[in-house]
Amino acid sequence: MNLELDFRRAWRDWPYRSRFPLIKVGPHSDDLLIVLHASGRRPRSKFAYWESEWPFIPVLEFDDWTYEEVAAIITAAVPADA
């Protein structure tokens, strides 16, 4: 529950959230845990995914890539530090 509430608060204040309209956050629909749990079963992206077990650690497919490089490939509209 703490993870969901913290995510809601962070998502609400994140200026780039409108670029991800399919992510549902709120008291009636929280996608956070569903997305994290399903990450290990779904086809993974070409660049990164979440480990499907708690504590949900982000994993980069390419060990020599930085998070900034991966973020730039996913979308240039959202800076890596965001």
N, C-alpha and C positions, 0 to 999 in steps of 0.2 A: 504494500500500500504506500509506503514512503517513497519508493521509486516512482510510482505513478503520480503521486502528488508533486514530487520534485520536478518530474518531466512536464506536467501540466503548467506549472509555474514558469519553467524555463521556456517552454514552447510559446506561452502567451506573450512573453516579453521579447521573443526572438524576431528581429525585423525581417527575416527572410522566410517566415512561415507561409506567407501567401504563395510562394513558389512551389509548395508541396500540398496542394489542396486535397489530395487523397488520404492524408494522414488525419485521422479523426481523434480529437482529444476533448475530453469533457466528461461530465458525470454520466452521460447516457451512452457514450461510446469511447472507449479507450483502446486504441490499437497497439499501444506500446508493447505490452507483454505478448500479445499475439504475434506481432512482427518479430520480436526477439526470439520467441520459441520456434517459430516457423523458419527462421533464417537457416538453420542447419538442415532442413528437409527440402527447401526450395532450391531450384537451380541458382547457384551463386552468381553474383555479378562478376564481371571480368577483373575487378579491382579489389573489392573488399567485401567482407561479410561479418556477421556476429557469430561467435561461438554460441551454440544453442543451449548451453547449460549456464546456470548462474555461476559466476558474476557477469555473464554476457560481455566478453572481451572482444573488442574489434580486432579483426585479423586482416592484414594486407596480403594479397596474393603474391605480390612481388616484394621480397624482403629488402631489395635495394631501393625501393621507391619511398619517398617521404609522404606524409599525410598531405602536404601542400601539393605535391605532384598529382596525387590521386584526386584531390578536390578540384584541381584545375581541369582535369580530364572529364570529370562528372559534369561540372558546369562552371563556366567562368563567371556566372552571375552571382555566385556566393563565394566569398573569400574563404580560404582554408581555416583561418582563425575564427570564423563565425560558426 
